[in-house]
Amino acid sequence: MIEKFCGTMLRDDRRFALGVWLPCDASWTSPLNAATIPHRADGVRSMPPAIDPFRITDKLEPSALDVMIDRLEVRGHHPYFAKPLSEYLDRMEIDRRSTVLDLGCGTGIAARAIAARPGFEGTILGIDRSDYLVQAARRFADDEKVGGRVRFERGDSHALGLGSASIDAVVAHTLFSHLDDPAKVLTEMRRVLRSDGVIAIFDGDCASLTFELADAERSRRMDDAIIASLVTNPRILRQMPRLLKDAGFVVDAIMPTIITEIGTADYWKSAIESFAKLAPKAGILSEAETTAWVGEVLDASANGVFFGSSVYYAYIAHAV
Ligand SMILES: C[S@@+](CC[C@H](N)C(=O)[O-])C[C@H]1O[C@@H](n2cnc3c(N)ncnc32)[C@H](O)[C@@H]1O
């Protein structure tokens, strides 16, 4: 495996792997499967194309989707995550909107939060590409007795079967980092939005996701591998000012949130445990590599030396 990396030596006695120069004779084992790493035209190895499990939920087996459901529910009810949702819904003045669309609704965390607001009297349509997640969303809504206000349907955000100018507000809660074609989805959002409507795009700035291990360089390589395994568009929120402008939106507000835990993991613990099951599906990290990483990170938490962090942003915008 090391030989394969040496084969891409670019200059002198060093090789470039995962964004880092290494001596060719270094006894370093890649956290990645070297055989799967393609070469770019300029000879530099790039990260393998992601098979982001959240992008292919319509093709995943139920056992993987059950892991996702547990994670989305734990995350959605965690105060660190519920707070920015509530704040950006306030900023959108969601309570005065009659028809709301929740794109990539998953288990319906955002749709249910809107339906449960005392001041909200409208209706919400949640759309997700996974029928399994749509069914879970219906069950959760019934359990929480908000089923009368929300409807969940299977669909693709790139081609919504909805009339033009038919929706007052569109929410995309942690969808954009997983999309095949974010610009196309923005165009669809613009099409279905009424002229006085509002949209919110909330997601992790996944390029900022980081978990520190004892070895700083290994931390960086594993951060890169985890991000590539779980996200299709890790820098999408940094592209958003351009993409929104191109799609015909004006930004009204940008609301950043930093979720950092230092010492002990709580919010990040369930994330890390779900990564252990979902990340190997992307084909970059093996199950053994992911399990070892999870062990290291959770040991750090048990020993009070954990560091885990990501920035999140909400963009609130209206149509030009
Ligand atoms: C990270 S989950 C977020 C779920 C939910 N919004 C939440 O925050 O709990 C991303 C969701 O987007 C859905 N998804 C991905 N691509 C999609 C697409 N093109 N159209 C509709 N849903 C999509 C996935 O099925 C998944 O449920």
The ligand as an ORCA input file, in Angstrom:
! r2SCAN-3c Opt
* xyz 0 1
  C     -28.757     15.019      7.165
  S     -30.376     14.527      6.728
  C     -31.349     15.846      7.390
  C     -32.744     15.429      7.751
  C     -33.561     16.508      8.496
  N     -33.749     17.682      7.680
  C     -32.911     16.863      9.804
  O     -32.183     17.864      9.867
  O     -33.084     16.114     10.769
  C     -30.451     14.843      4.983
  C     -31.760     14.387      4.399
  O     -31.862     14.832      3.050
  C     -32.480     13.810      2.298
  N     -32.109     14.032      0.896
  C     -30.891     13.928      0.323
  N     -30.950     14.281     -0.976
  C     -32.240     14.603     -1.226
  C     -32.933     15.058     -2.380
  N     -32.306     15.237     -3.546
  N     -34.258     15.321     -2.269
  C     -34.913     15.120     -1.108
  N     -34.305     14.684      0.009
  C     -32.989     14.439     -0.039
  C     -31.985     12.539      2.902
  O     -32.839     11.461      2.610
  C     -31.952     12.890      4.378
  O     -33.154     12.576      5.000
*
